[in-house]
């Protein structure tokens, strides 16, 4: 999001907030009602409701409502009822075991504080006869078969206050992503995997003014921004720990989002598939996969592997894409400036020839590209490709633009092999950030300067594979890139991605030998069942996966 846009939104939020102070609780705009509620407009409107209807629209989610919601949730009960204890309650956005991790939501709200939730709702003016009514959205199959159960438990817990009514709503994943990015959903569930290995990747995407709109949060607080920037820039361990403790306390007080639970991820594959290794950065590298001697592939072709997923493609434009599956495809067909040794969090050069040279003040990173790299269509890669990407971020404002804009001031290419990033503030994790999908060069022949291309006909990147076909919702075909310049080309020449509507169907497919690998998202229920199936290996991924609730902080600011 550009600075001008940000300033306008911030001023608008302040004005709307001041107007909202004078409004009755019922002034919050009515959510789109579930079918059973459609008769409500026919009822006689009370005078207070008439006045509220005429009041200026303001954000639905006041701080008090967010706190009431946070206090009403019992994570322990969710984990026990839905997952039989297999998942772990989350009391912060930063996972336990990460540097500077704390549990501020546990400190502030305990495991649950129903009395506090009731008091906050009562103070806001809600009663049993005039409850706070809102929609809570979820994608029914994207995160496994248990999401609907999770949402039902949350609904029951919030409605136990006697002062709120929750309407559960759902839509398929592709529309869901478009909906929350567009700001159409008031409250919804998401999952998060780290963009890079640092606490900042669990906080800034949701709580910074520039980046939070990319994830549908639309949260902006200058004090939070200052804390996040200071924590990211700090080099002293004690100072950084103190700053992240302050961030956590502020997060639990102001509540940009609500962490729910940590969920293990699983990958299931037929015995005979080798090379599957997924580490903390949550990267699935196809090029290291191979077959054991004598293994009969699902396709019948020894040079083809079929991988199943319940994910859907949202955007394959690296200057726009901000979802796990899309990044997986982009990074298997492209190569970021930096990369990871497969299965580890060990940074290694990618498209860059070596680690960057960092200026003394820590605000300039200079990368030298490996010579001789070309896109799969033969177009040479030069440093200008990264300036081109920077210009597209700022011109097109794609979903992922904030991930780069929040840290980078400018980009230049002094020659064909040198790209220089000038940062707004020094940060210690920029090399790790340069391993993310936004730092994969896009082919200008497929991605024009003036338009985002979510569904290109092909992907001719500089990576080990190229995408040769894609039928959304059905399958994608990748072929080995013969022009890949590295010394570690793809072992299996063809990768077919099969898209499944639900985890159960995908689990049945890998059990029957119709696919070689069942990837995300199977979920703990199907994964547990498949552990007892002969001929299959179920592997738990050593990477944190967070499920959390998102408040759209600007929802309701524009009158219908």
C-alpha positions in Angstrom: 0.0 0.0 0.0 1.4 3.4 -0.9 2.2 6.0 1.7 -0.5 8.4 0.3 -3.1 5.7 0.5 -2.0 4.8 4.0 -2.2 8.4 5.2 -5.7 8.8 3.8 -6.9 5.6 5.4 -5.4 6.5 8.8 -7.1 10.0 8.8 -10.4 8.4 7.8 -10.1 5.9 10.6 -9.5 8.7 13.1 -12.5 10.7 11.9 -14.8 7.6 11.8 -13.7 6.7 15.3 -14.5 10.1 16.7 -17.9 10.0 15.1 -18.5 6.5 16.5 -18.1 7.7 20.1 -21.5 9.4 20.0 -23.3 6.4 18.5 -25.4 3.9 20.3 -24.1 0.2 20.4 -26.6 -0.7 17.8 -24.9 1.8 15.4 -22.6 -0.9 14.2 -23.8 -1.7 10.7 -25.9 -4.8 10.5 -24.0 -7.8 9.1 -25.4 -9.6 6.1 -27.9 -11.9 7.8 -28.1 -15.7 7.5 -31.3 -17.0 5.7 -33.1 -17.5 9.0 -32.7 -13.8 9.9 -34.0 -12.4 6.6 -37.4 -11.6 8.2 -35.8 -9.2 10.7 -36.3 -6.0 8.6 -40.0 -6.5 8.8 -40.0 -6.0 12.6 -40.9 -2.6 14.1 -37.7 -0.5 14.6 -37.1 0.9 18.0 -36.3 4.6 18.2 -32.6 3.9 19.2 -32.3 1.7 16.2 -33.7 4.4 14.0 -31.2 6.9 15.3 -28.4 4.3 14.8 -29.4 3.7 11.2 -29.0 7.4 10.5 -25.6 7.7 12.3 -22.4 7.7 10.2 -20.9 4.3 9.6 -17.8 3.4 11.6 -15.6 0.3 12.2 -17.6 -2.6 13.6 -14.7 -4.0 15.7 -14.1 -1.6 18.6 -11.3 -2.5 21.0 -13.8 -3.5 23.6 -15.6 -5.9 21.2 -12.2 -7.5 20.2 -11.3 -7.9 23.8 -14.7 -9.5 24.6 -14.2 -12.0 21.8 -10.7 -12.8 23.0 -11.8 -13.3 26.6 -14.7 -15.6 25.5 -12.6 -18.1 23.6 -11.4 -21.2 25.4 -8.6 -22.7 23.3 -8.1 -25.7 25.6 -11.7 -26.7 24.9 -11.3 -26.3 21.2 -8.2 -28.4 21.1 -9.8 -31.1 23.3 -13.2 -31.3 21.7 -12.1 -31.1 18.0 -8.6 -32.5 18.0 -8.6 -34.8 21.0 -5.5 -32.9 22.3 -3.5 -33.4 19.1 -3.2 -29.6 18.6 -1.7 -27.0 21.0 -3.4 -23.8 22.2 -1.8 -20.7 20.9 -1.5 -17.7 23.2 0.6 -15.5 20.9 1.2 -15.2 17.2 4.9 -16.2 17.7 5.3 -19.9 18.2 6.8 -21.4 21.4 10.4 -22.2 20.9 11.0 -19.1 18.6 13.4 -16.5 20.0 11.6 -13.9 22.2 8.3 -15.9 22.3 5.9 -15.1 25.1 2.3 -15.9 25.9 0.6 -12.5 26.3 -3.0 -13.7 25.7 -2.6 -16.2 28.5 -1.3 -13.5 30.8 -4.1 -11.1 30.0 -7.2 -13.4 29.5 -6.1 -16.7 31.1 -7.4 -19.8 29.5 -10.8 -18.1 29.4 -12.5 -15.2 31.2 -16.2 -15.4 30.4 -17.1 -12.9 33.1 -14.8 -10.3 31.5 -16.4 -11.0 28.1 -19.9 -10.4 29.5 -18.8 -7.2 31.3 -17.2 -5.8 28.1 -20.3 -6.6 26.0 -22.6 -5.1 28.7 -20.5 -2.0 29.0 -20.8 -1.7 25.2 -24.6 -1.6 25.6 -25.5 -5.1 24.4 -28.2 -7.1 26.2 -29.9 -10.5 25.8 -32.7 -8.8 23.8 -30.2 -6.7 21.8 -27.2 -8.9 21.3 -24.2 -8.1 19.1 -24.8 -10.0 15.8 -22.0 -10.7 13.3 -20.9 -13.1 10.6 -17.9 -15.4 11.2 -16.4 -16.8 7.9 -14.4 -19.9 7.1 -13.3 -22.1 4.2 -15.0 -25.5 4.8 -12.3 -27.9 3.4 -9.1 -25.9 2.9 -7.7 -26.5 6.3 -8.9 -30.0 6.6 -12.2 -31.6 7.7 -12.2 -30.1 11.2 -12.6 -26.4 10.4 -16.4 -26.5 10.6 -16.2 -28.1 14.0 -13.7 -25.5 15.2 -16.1 -22.7 14.1 -19.0 -24.3 15.8 -17.2 -24.5 19.1 -16.2 -20.8 18.8 -19.8 -19.9 18.0 -21.0 -21.7 21.1 -18.3 -20.1 23.3 -19.1 -16.6 22.2 -22.9 -17.1 22.4 -22.4 -18.4 26.0 -22.1 -14.8 27.0 -25.8 -14.4 26.2 -25.0 -11.1 24.6 -23.8 -12.1 21.1 -25.1 -14.1 18.2 -22.7 -15.6 15.6 -23.8 -16.4 12.1 -21.4 -19.0 10.5 -20.7 -18.4 6.8 -18.5 -20.3 4.4 -17.2 -20.1 0.8 -14.6 -22.0 -1.3 -10.9 -21.0 -0.9 -10.4 -19.0 -4.1 -13.4 -16.8 -3.4 -12.5 -16.6 0.3 -9.1 -15.2 -0.5 -10.5 -12.6 -2.9 -13.1 -11.7 -0.3 -10.9 -11.0 2.6 -8.3 -9.2 0.5 -11.1 -7.0 -0.8 -12.2 -6.3 2.8 -15.6 -8.0 2.4 -15.3 -10.3 5.4 -15.8 -8.9 9.0 -14.2 -11.8 10.9 -12.6 -14.9 9.5 -10.1 -17.7 10.1 -6.8 -18.1 8.4 -3.7 -20.3 8.7 -0.1 -19.0 8.7 3.2 -20.4 7.9 6.4 -18.4 8.2 7.6 -16.3 5.3 11.1 -16.5 6.8 12.6 -17.7 10.0 12.3 -14.7 12.4 9.7 -13.5 14.9 8.9 -10.6 12.7 7.2 -12.8 10.1 4.6 -13.8 12.7 3.8 -10.2 13.7 4.4 -7.5 11.0 2.1 -9.1 8.4 -0.9 -8.6 10.7 0.0 -5.6 12.8 1.8 -3.1 10.5 0.0 -0.3 8.7 1.6 -1.2 5.4 1.4 -5.0 5.4 -1.7 -5.8 7.3 -4.1 -5.0 4.4 -2.4 -7.8 2.4 -3.9 -10.3 4.9 -7.3 -8.7 5.3 -6.6 -7.3 8.7 -6.5 -3.6 7.8 -5.0 -2.7 11.1 -3.0 0.5 11.7 -1.6 1.8 14.9 1.4 4.2 15.0 2.6 2.9 18.4 2.5 -0.7 17.2 4.4 0.3 14.0 7.1 2.0 16.0 7.5 -1.1 18.3 7.7 -3.5 15.4 10.2 -1.4 13.5 12.4 -1.0 16.6 12.3 -4.7 17.4 13.2 -5.6 13.8 16.1 -3.2 13.8 17.5 -4.1 17.2 20.8 -6.0 17.2 21.3 -6.4 21.0 19.6 -9.6 22.1 18.4 -8.2 25.5 17.0 -5.1 23.8 15.2 -7.2 21.2 13.7 -9.5 23.8 12.4 -6.5 25.7 10.9 -4.9 22.6 9.2 -8.2 21.5 7.8 -8.5 25.0 6.3 -5.0 24.7 4.9 -6.0 21.2 3.2 -9.0 22.7 1.6 -7.1 25.5 0.4 -4.4 23.1 -0.9 -7.2 20.8 -3.0 -8.8 23.5 -4.3 -5.4 24.5 -5.2 -4.1 21.1 -5.8 -7.4 19.4 -5.1 -7.1 15.6 -5.8 -10.8 15.4 -6.6 -13.7 17.8 -4.2 -16.7 17.9 -6.2 -20.0 18.3 -4.0 -23.1 18.1 -0.9 -24.6 16.6 -1.6 -27.5 14.3 0.8 -30.1 13.0 1.1 -30.5 9.2 1.5 -33.9 7.6 2.6 -35.3 4.3 1.6 -38.8 3.2 3.4 -40.7 0.4 3.5 -44.2 -1.0 6.5 -46.3 0.1 9.0 -45.9 -2.7 8.8 -42.1 -3.0 12.1 -40.7 -1.7 13.6 -37.3 -1.0 10.6 -35.7 0.8 12.1 -33.3 3.3 10.3 -30.2 4.6 11.9 -28.0 7.2 11.1 -24.9 9.2 10.7 -22.6 6.2 7.9 -24.9 5.1 9.3 -25.4 1.6 8.5 -28.5 -0.5 11.2 -28.9 -3.1 10.2 -31.1 -6.0 13.6 -31.3 -7.6 15.1 -33.6 -4.9 12.3 -36.2 -5.2 13.1 -39.6 -6.7 11.7 -43.1 -6.8 13.2 -46.3 -5.3 14.1 -49.1 -7.6 11.0 -51.2 -8.4 8.5 -48.6 -7.3 5.4 -48.5 -9.5 4.3 -44.9 -9.9 0.7 -43.7 -9.8 1.0 -42.6 -13.5 2.8 -45.7 -14.7 5.6 -43.5 -16.0 8.9 -43.7 -14.0 9.6 -40.0 -14.9 6.3 -38.7 -13.6 5.2 -38.0 -10.0 1.6 -37.1 -9.0 1.2 -34.8 -6.0 -2.3 -34.2 -4.5 -3.4 -31.1 -2.7 -6.7 -29.5 -1.5 -5.2 -26.1 -2.1 -6.2 -23.9 -5.0 -4.2 -21.4 -7.0 -5.0 -17.8 -6.2 -2.1 -16.1 -8.1 1.0 -17.3 -9.8 2.4 -13.7 -10.2 5.3 -13.5 -7.8 4.7 -9.8 -7.4 1.1 -10.5 -6.2 1.0 -14.0 -4.7 0.7 -14.4 -1.0 -0.5 -18.0 -0.3 1.5 -21.1 0.6 0.6 -23.2 -2.4 1.2 -20.4 -4.9 4.7 -19.8 -3.4 5.4 -23.5 -3.7 4.8 -23.4 -7.4 6.6 -20.1 -7.9 9.7 -21.3 -6.0 9.8 -24.6 -7.9 9.6 -22.9 -11.2 11.7 -19.9 -10.2 14.6 -19.1 -7.8 14.7 -16.4 -5.2 17.9 -14.4 -4.6 18.5 -16.5 -1.5 17.3 -20.1 -0.8 17.4 -22.8 1.8 19.1 -26.2 1.8 16.1 -28.5 1.3 14.6 -29.7 4.6 16.6 -27.1 6.7 16.5 -23.5 7.7 20.1 -23.0 6.4 20.3 -20.1 4.1 22.2 -20.5 0.8 22.6 -18.4 -2.3 19.8 -18.9 -4.9 19.9 -16.6 -7.9 22.6 -14.7 -6.1 26.2 -15.9 -6.4 26.9 -15.4 -2.7 25.5 -13.8 0.4 24.9 -10.0 0.1 27.4 -7.4 1.0 25.9 -5.3 3.8 26.8 -1.6 4.4 28.1 -0.6 7.7 24.9 1.0 8.8 22.9 -2.1 7.8 20.6 -0.3 5.3 22.1 -1.3 2.0 22.2 -4.9 0.7 24.2 -5.6 -2.5 23.6 -8.9 -4.3 25.7 -10.2 -7.2 23.8 -12.5 -9.6 25.2 -15.8 -10.8 26.2 -15.3 -14.5 24.6 -17.2 -17.3 21.1 -17.5 -15.8 18.2 -17.5 -18.3 14.4 -17.9 -18.1 13.0 -21.1 -19.5 12.1 -19.3 -22.8 15.7 -18.2 -23.3 15.4 -14.6 -22.0 18.5 -13.7 -20.1 18.2 -12.8 -16.4 19.7 -9.4 -15.5 19.7 -7.3 -12.4 17.1 -5.0 -14.0 14.5 -7.8 -13.4 14.6 -6.9 -9.7 14.1 -3.2 -10.4 11.2 -4.3 -12.7 9.7 -6.3 -9.8 10.1 -3.3 -7.4 8.3 -1.0 -9.9 5.5 -3.6 -10.3 5.0 -3.8 -6.4 4.6 0.0 -6.3 2.5 0.4 -9.4 0.2 -2.6 -9.1 0.0 -2.9 -5.3 -0.4 -6.7 -5.4 -1.4 -8.8 -2.4 2.2 -9.3 -1.3 3.5 -5.8 -2.0 3.5 -4.8 1.6 5.9 -7.6 2.5 8.6 -5.8 0.5 7.5 -2.2 0.8 7.5 -2.3 4.6 11.2 -2.8 4.6 12.6 -1.5 1.3 13.0 2.1 0.3 14.4 1.7 -3.3 16.1 -0.8 -5.6 18.7 -0.2 -8.2 20.8 -2.2 -10.8 24.2 -0.5 -11.4 25.1 -3.2 -13.9 23.6 -6.5 -15.3 24.8 -8.6 -12.4 24.4 -6.3 -9.5 21.2 -5.4 -7.6 21.1 -3.1 -4.6 18.4 -2.9 -2.0 18.2 0.3 0.1 16.2 -0.3 3.3 14.2 2.1 5.3 15.7 0.8 8.5 18.4 -1.8 9.3 17.0 -5.3 9.8 18.9 -8.4 10.6 16.7 -10.8 8.6 16.8 -9.2 5.1 18.8 -12.1 3.7 16.1 -14.5 4.9 13.4 -12.2 3.4 15.3 -12.4 0.1 14.5 -16.1 0.1 10.8 -15.5 -0.2 8.7 -15.6 -3.4 8.5 -11.8 -4.0 12.3 -12.1 -4.6 11.8 -14.6 -7.5 12.3 -12.7 -10.8 9.3 -12.7 -13.0 9.6 -13.2 -16.8 8.6 -9.9 -18.4 7.3 -11.8 -21.4 4.6 -13.3 -19.2 4.1 -10.6 -16.6 3.7 -7.1 -18.0 4.5 -4.0 -16.1 1.0 -2.7 -16.1 -1.1 -5.7 -15.0 -1.1 -8.5 -12.5 -1.4 -11.9 -14.1 -2.9 -14.4 -11.6 -3.3 -17.3 -14.0 -0.6 -17.2 -16.7 -0.7 -19.8 -19.5 2.8 -20.9 -18.6 5.6 -20.2 -16.2 9.0 -19.8 -17.8 11.1 -19.0 -14.8 14.8 -19.6 -14.0 14.1 -22.5 -11.7 14.4 -26.3 -12.1 10.8 -26.7 -13.5 8.6 -24.8 -15.9 4.8 -24.8 -15.8 3.4 -26.0 -19.2 -0.3 -26.3 -18.4 -2.8 -25.5 -15.7 -6.5 -26.2 -15.5 -7.7 -24.5 -12.3 -9.3 -26.9 -9.8 -8.2 -29.9 -11.8 -4.4 -30.2 -12.4 -1.2 -28.5 -13.2 1.8 -29.9 -15.1 5.4 -29.0 -14.6 8.2 -30.1 -16.8 12.0 -30.0 -16.1 13.6 -26.8 -17.3 16.4 -27.8 -19.7 17.8 -24.2 -19.4 18.2 -24.3 -15.7 21.8 -23.0 -15.0 22.4 -24.7 -11.6 24.2 -28.0 -10.8 21.2 -29.5 -9.1 18.5 -30.1 -11.8 15.2 -31.9 -11.3 15.5 -35.7 -10.9 11.9 -36.5 -11.8 11.2 -34.8 -15.1 7.4 -34.3 -14.8 5.4 -33.2 -11.8 1.6 -33.4 -12.0 -0.3 -31.5 -9.3 -3.8 -32.9 -8.8 -6.4 -30.6 -7.0 -8.9 -32.3 -4.7 -12.1 -30.8 -3.3 -11.7 -32.2 0.2 -9.1 -34.1 2.3 -11.1 -37.3 2.5 -11.1 -37.8 -1.3 -7.4 -37.0 -1.5 -6.7 -39.5 1.4 -8.6 -42.2 -0.5 -6.6 -41.4 -3.7 -3.2 -41.9 -2.1 -4.5 -45.1 -0.3 -5.6 -46.5 -3.7 -2.4 -45.5 -5.5 -4.0 -42.9 -7.7 -1.5 -40.3 -6.5 2.1 -40.7 -5.2 1.9 -38.0 -2.6 -0.9 -36.4 -0.5 0.2 -32.9 0.6 -1.7 -30.1 2.3 -4.1 -30.2 3.7 -4.9 -33.7 5.0 -5.4 -32.6 8.6 -4.8 -34.7 11.8 -7.9 -36.8 11.4 -7.1 -38.3 7.9 -3.4 -38.4 8.7 -4.0 -40.4 11.8 -6.1 -42.9 9.9 -3.5 -43.3 7.1 -0.8 -44.1 9.6 -2.2 -47.6 9.8 -2.5 -48.2 6.1 0.1 -50.6 4.7 2.3 -49.2 2.0 2.0 -45.6 3.1 4.3 -43.3 5.1 2.8 -40.4 7.1 5.4 -37.8 7.9 4.9 -35.0 10.5 6.3 -31.7 9.3 8.7 -30.0 11.7 7.3 -26.5 11.1 4.9 -24.4 13.1 1.4 -23.9 11.6 -0.9 -21.3 13.2 -4.7 -21.0 13.0 -5.9 -17.6 14.0 -9.0 -15.3 13.7 -8.8 -12.1 11.8 -10.7 -8.9 12.6 -11.2 -6.7 9.6 -10.5 -3.4 11.4 -12.0 -1.2 8.7 -15.1 -3.3 8.1 -18.2 -1.0 8.3 -16.3 2.2 7.8 -18.1 2.8 4.5 -21.9 2.9 4.6 -23.7 0.5 2.4 
